[in-house]
Amino acid sequence: MKSSETDSAYSESDLRSYATSLSSSVENYKWENGRRFHSYREGTYNFPNDELEQERLDLLHYVNLGLMNDKLFLAPIDTDRPLRVLDVGTGTGTWAMDMGDKYPNAEVLGNDLSPIQPRWVPPNVHFEVDDVESPWPPRSPFDFIHVRYMAGSIMDWPKFMRNCLEQTTPGGWIEFQDYAPIPYTEDNSEGPDNKFIEFFMLIEEACEKMGRIASPGRHLKGWAQEAGLTNVQHRMYKLPIGPWPKDKGLRNLGGVNLTQILEGLEGLTVALFPRVLGWSVERVQVFLSEVRKDATKKSVHCLHEFHVVYGQKPE
């Protein structure tokens, strides 16, 4: 049976309708307990994507830039040549846009479960909706893959790292940046029954019940080596929580860090704790009031760890 000439190709209007259908489905966000969550692969990520969370993520981006002396990455990639860069779990896209602005020779792709990135971006920056725990689509490999803030998001980190390695050019680099978020003190100032520390421990417990790791930071180096990366390097930063350090720079970072944590308390728990721990929303709110009280005590000098691990795909 012969196709007519008019049937031989998809029309632009046909393709637009498919794109519109996909766009509307991924933007058909879910609301739960007053917060907005992603709809694509619903339930795989238990934290919100609304404006409040976007503002918090942008604050966290600038905290980490300050912590890393304004460096977007530590891997020794050759930025003088054209690069294909992938930003996994790009969130608001701030890192990808900064990368595109600073390195105009780079082609930067950011992916995320939520299409919450700005529409006006540098011409060398693009975004897509994707789930990195699903099979990765075939494409040209990347010279640099950047992975940040995936705590509580990945079920199988070794498999995820192997997928990253497969999508990297020989000699290319992969960098992982993530937290060991449970706070601690070096002067024993936390006191007994600290609800702020308990908050992070409960998040870790809930994520573990879902099969996800909330504290990947300390494991990144070992996973990277097991995945087959070479020349693996690891740096750990101590990030203060609150404006208690004597050093002005660290004091400012600690103040902003505490601000973004306080802004994120509700978003990090309002779905996770009822879904996984069986808490009522009322119990969550009562607990969070205690968390805020302990988090803002000037006598408590909390820190947590931020880990950066990078390695190279063998030639």
Phi, psi and omega in degrees: 000124182275142174272144176287163182298326181289342180263001189282346181213152175287138177280161178298324180293324176299312183294323178297324181294322177294316180297319179296320179297314179296315182300316182293327181289318181284338179264002176278070189295156178259142178248137180212123179052040175084003180238155184259137183231161182294155178251331179291124186053053187308134176092349180284340178231122192262016181241154189287168176232017184282182186298323179299317179290324178297318178297321179296317180297323178293321175299316181297324177301314182287331172300313182290327173299315178297320180295325183261023178056044177065020176268132177283338181200165178248341182300142183277060180280151181274099184276359179278347179250162177300137183230145167258121187238136175243128175252105184279132182064053191295340180063238179283354178082009185297316179297315182298318180291320176299319179296316180295322178293316186285329183234083184296343177281352182269143171257113189249127176242128175246136177237155182195163175287338184241133177275065185257009183281156178297154177277330180264107185225165175304148185297341180263013181241134180223155180231152177216154174271125182201157175246110187287352175272352174271167177305134182282138180291148177294133179196171176297140183291165183255149176278335181211128175243127182246127183231120184218146176058048177258013177302131180078005186251335189250134178273320185233090183296315178303317178296317179300317180294323177296322176297318177300316182298320180296332183266009182254142177292148174305130184087353179283170186240150173232136180232132178246130178232118181200172189259154154253089200282343184296121183293155175211167175236155177258359180237015180056036183269358186291332181075171182283150172053049181283115185289334178294315177292320178300324179305311181290326178293324178290323175298317178298318179298315181295317180296320179297323178296334178270359181083018181241151185258120181272346182233070183281343192311309185287347182264349190300317183297313180297317178298318181297318179294319179294328181288342179111007176289146177246170180052041184287129179237150184222132173227134179246130177251140173265118183252117179291151175246102184108157184274051183264339182296152177286326178295129185298317181297314179292327178297316178295316178299317180297322179295315179292322179298315177298321179300313182292328177293314180299321178292337183262355185305310183294314182299326182284346187236335193294337173254318186298311184292315175296318182295317192254318183267350178078018180284150169281159178298323180297318179295321177301313184294320178296316179297318182296329177295324176289323178298314180300321181298314181286329182292332186257010177290124182292339182279350182259128185245076184276151172224164160218170188259140173241120186252135175238122180231130177224152180204171189242142173283132180304145178296000000 
